[in-house]
Every structure is written in C-alpha cells, then in structure tokens.
Amino acid sequence: MERSMEKKMRKVGFPVLLVAAGIGLSILFIYLFTEVAEEVLEEEVKGFDNAIISFFKYIETGTLDQVMAFVTELGSVWFLSLLSTVTIILLWVKKRDRWGILFFIIGIGGGGLLTKILKFYYERGRPSINPEYDAVGYSFPSGHSMGSLIFYGFVTYFIVRSERRKTIKWMVSAAAGILVLWIGITRIYLGAHYPSDVIAGHLAGAIWLILSILAMEWVTWQHANSVRPIKAVRKFLAQFL
C-alpha cells in the first residue's frame, strides 16, 4: 500500500512542478501584457511604434511587398482555420487523441474569442485600414500575431511530445518560431498594426497557449494514472510543509 502511494506521489510530483512552472511563466507574460496595454492606453509607446514603422517604410520595395503579403496570409483566419481542420483530422486518424483534439479546439477557438474581447476592450484604431490584408476593426492586440502563435505553437508542441527524432523537433520548433515572428513583422510592414499590437498579441497568445497545454497535460495525466488530483496534490505538498 505504501509503495503504491509512493509511486503515485512520484507521478504527482512532476506534473505539479510542470503546472507551477507554467503558471509562473503565464503570470510573467500577463504582467508584461498589462504593462504594454497600460502604455498603449496612456499613449506612451508612440515613439517606439513610430520609429519601427518609419524603418519599415524606409526599406519598402515592390518585391518585399509581395513577400510580406504572402507571409501574412499564413496567419490569417481562413488559413489557420483550414490548417486547424487538417490538424484535428490527423490527430484523430493517427492518434485517436481525444484530449489533444479537445484542448486544441479550446486553444484555437478560445484564443479567437479572447482576441475579440481584448480588441473591443481597448478599442485602439489601426495605423491604416486595408481590407486586403485583414486590416479592419480594432488594432490591439494583433489577431494574426496571437492566432499564429497559438496555432503554430500548439502544433509544434504535438510534434515535440511525439516520438520523432530530436533533430526534427528542433528544426520544427525553430521554423515555427521564425514563422510566428515573421507573421508579426508583416503586420507592421503592411501597416495593419502598430509594433506594440504585435508584441501584445504574442504575449497574449503565449499566455493562452501555455494555459491550454497545461490543462491538456493535466487532464491527460489524471486520466492515464487514475489519480484524484486534489487529494494527490495535497499529499505531495504535505511532504514539504
């Protein structure tokens, strides 16, 4: 009986520490997001935004316009919705990963809803209105930046937790990170968003992504180990108190 309980405590230990680390990171991102949002409301980021926007205007070329217009579509609602559907189908056909599908949907759908709520709360106008680049409605935070980070981040996490080779995992992680940053840059270059919108979008997206993944892993672990989480966590913490 005691050995069985010790095994359960060991199983509880890592998930508890993982959740604690994730929550701590989320709190940090929440703090950074609120700082950016506060400066936006107080219009203290104008100099920062204008300097970066001026730089992108300086390097504008016809060829770069086309490249940026193409890359920005990789973070658009229609494209991410299409890829999300494909991802869900693959998760079901290859893995029968019910929890992965559920929390992936929550991550993508909830992220979209959160974006709309934040936009209507802050009501910040855009640098320019251009329906061709989805540059309509409110500006803060950037929906492209937030949505692409959540989607590509989630897909990357699925690949990282798979049994693929480490080289592939590192390559996918690096490529996804570069793509997410590039999509954010396109929003500034095309005049759809201020730089502070993009930064806030990445921070908000990171918060929601972390919380979604933590919830998925916690539920998956609980289901696989048949451990009552509240009771187990209490016993685990009791060892240090």
N, C-alpha and C positions, 0 to 999 in steps of 0.2 A: 504493500500500500504506500509506504513511504517513498520507495523507489519510483513508483508511478507518479506520485506527486512531484518528486524532484524533476522528473522528465518534463512534466507539464510546466514547472517553473522555468526550466531552461527554454522551453518552447515559447513561453510568455516573454522572457527577457528580451530577446532580440526585437520582436515586434513592438514592445513597449518603448524601447530605445529608439527604434526607427520612427515611430509616431511622434515621440518627443522631439527628435531632431527635425522632422518635417514641420511640426507646429512651430518650432523655434524659427525655422527658415521662413515660414509663412508670415510670422509676426514681423520679422525684419522687412520683408517685402511690403507688408501692409504699412509699416512705418514710412518706408521710402515713398510709397504711393501717396500717402496722405501729405507728405512734405511737398511733393511735386504738385499735387492738387491744390494745396494751400497757396503755393506761389503763383499758380495759374489764376486762382481767384483774386489774388492781390496784384496780379499783373506784374510780378517781379521777374518773370522769365522772358520778357520781351527782348532784352539784349541778347540773351543766349539763343533764342529762337531766330531772331533776325540775322545774327551772324552766320548761323549754319545755312539758313535759306539763301543768303547772299552768296555763300560759297557755291552752292549747287547751281544757282543761276549763272555764276561765272563759268562753270565747266559744261554748261548745256551744249549739246550738239544734236544734230538730227538722228545720227546713229544711236547715241545714248538714249534719246527719247524713245526709240523703238524697243531697245533692250529693256528699259525700265518699265515700259508699258506692258511688255510680255511678262516680266517677273512679277509685277504687281497682281496680275491675274492668278498667280499661283497661291495667292492669299485671299482671293475673292470668295464671296459666299457661295456662288454656284459651283466653283471648282472644288472647294473644301467639302461641300455637300456631296458632290459626286464621289470624291475620294473616301469620304466617311462611309458612304453606302458600300463601296467596294471593300473597305476595311472590315465592316460588320459581316459581310458575306464570307470573307476569308477566315475571320475568327470563328464563325460557326462551322464552315465546311471542314477546315483543317484541325481546329482545336476543340470545337464544341464548348468554347469558353463563354459560358453564360454570364459569369460575373464580369469578365472583361468587356463583353458587349454592353451589359447594363451600365457599367460605370463609364465606358467610353461615350455612350449616348448622353449620360448625365453630364460628362465633362464638356462635350461639344455643345449640346443643347443649353445647358446651364450657363456656359460661357457666353453664348449668343445673347441670352436673356440678361445676363449681368452687364454686358456691353451696352445694351439699350437703356437699362436702368441708370447706369452711370452717365451716359450721354445726356439723358433728359434731366438728370440732377444738376449737372454742371452747366449745360446749355452754352457751350463755347462755340462760337462761329468758326468757320473754316477760313484758311488763307485765301482760297478761291473755290468757286462752285463749278464742277465739271462732271456731269453725269456719266461721261465716257469712262472715267476712272473711278466710278462709285463715290465721287466726291460730292455727296449731298447730305443734308441733315447736319446734326451737330458733330463737332470735331473731337472732343475729349471724352474718353481716350480713343486711340485708333483701333477700330474694329478689325482691320486687316492684321495689325500687329498682334493684337490679343488672340484672335481666332487662329492665326497661323502658328503661334507659339503653342497653344493648347493642342491643336491637331497634330502638328509635326512632333511635338514633344511627347504626346501620348503614343504615337506610332513608334517613335524611337524607343520608348520605354518597353513596348511589347517586344521589340527586336532584342533589346539589351537583356531582358529576362528570359529570352529563348535560349536554345542550345547551339546557336550559331557560333562560329569562330570569333575570338576576341578581335581579330583584325577587322572583320566585317562590322562588328559592333562599334568599334572606334571610328571607322570610316562613315558609317551611317550617322553616328552622333555628331561628328564634325560637319558633315554635309548638311544635316538638319539645322544645326546652329547657324551656319553661314547663310543658309536659305532664309531662315527666320529674320536674321539681321538685315539681309538684303531686301526682303519684302518691306521691312520697316523703312529702310532708306528710300525705296521707290516712292513711298507715300509723301516723303518730304520733297524729293526731287520733282515729282509731278504736281506739287502744290496742293495736294489733298489734305495734308496735315502739317501742323507745327511739330518740330522735333520733340517738344515736351509731350505732345499727344502720343507719339510713338513710344517714348520711354515709359509713360504711364500705361500704355497698352501692354507692353512687355511685362511690367511689374504685376499688373492685374492678372494677366494671363498666367504668369508663373505661380501666383497665389492659388488660383483656381485649379491649375494643373496638379500642383503638389497635394492639395486637399483631396482632389478626386482620386489620385493614385493611392494616397494613404488610406482612404476609405475602401477602395477596392482591395488592397492588400490585406487590410484588417479583416474584412468580411470573408475573403478567401481563406485566410489563415484560420479564422474561427471555425469556418465550415469544415475545413480539412482536418482539424485537430479536435473537434467536439469539445472545446474548452469554453466555459462560461466566462466571457471577458471581464466583467466587473469583479466577480469573485476572484478570478485568477490574478488580475492586476493588483487587487488589494493585498493578496498573499505575497506577490512579488515585491511590492513596495514595503511591506511589513519587514522584509529582510534587512532593510536599510534604516528603519526607524527604531 
